[in-house]
Amino acid sequence: MAKDTVTITRGYVPGVIGRVAELHACFYAEHWGFGVVFEAKVATEMSAFLECYDPNKDLTLTVSKHGRVEGSVTIDHSNEKEGVAHLRWFIVSDEMRGSGCGSQLLEAAIAFCRDQGYTSLYLWTFKGLHAARHVYEKMGFTLSLEREGKQWGHCVTEQMFELSLSPIIAASDVGELS
């Protein structure tokens, strides 16, 4: 594989924790004034997640260009409710934003959840991230909860988006209606 190609890799790749934390820290510091609390949260939680990574239930995808991580998305199964997955650490670098790789990452993550039999997928974000919200809604996520919170080290209007992954029943599977 040539180093100048764009690749999507499943699972751990060396440097992914530091690079994903860096992408998040730089973007959110520049646009929202987030600081060390947020960066440490991303790095610490992603590290703990990858140490317990189960490839049958969890998914981490990274997009790389020139051998450098330029984006990621994670599916975390460690939820208190059976059949529910948590979408985490979705980000794409400035260089890759607008290339369609973010949509590719999300489509692959959703397909993984369906393949694994998850019935629901959720994510936390916050009000004001219009481009991300557009992508989530394009993928079928709906806003299910808004509240003031500080889970990222700043007071923001936190938003929870959910996607039902219930199987789609084809008309041919239903039979005739009387």
Salt bridges, closest charged atoms under 4 A:
GLU22 OE1 - ARG19 NH1 3.30
GLU22 OE2 - ARG68 NH2 3.83
GLU30 OE2 - HIS31 NE2 3.89
GLU45 OE2 - LYS41 NZ 2.80
GLU45 OE1 - ARG88 NH2 2.53
ASP58 OD1 - HIS77 ND1 2.65
GLU70 OE1 - ARG19 NH2 3.07
GLU70 OE2 - ARG68 NE 3.71
ASP76 OD2 - ARG88 NH1 3.02
ASP94 OD1 - ARG97 NH1 2.33
GLU95 OE2 - LYS65 NZ 3.19
GLU137 OE2 - ARG133 NE 2.86
GLU158 OE1 - ARG147 NE 3.03
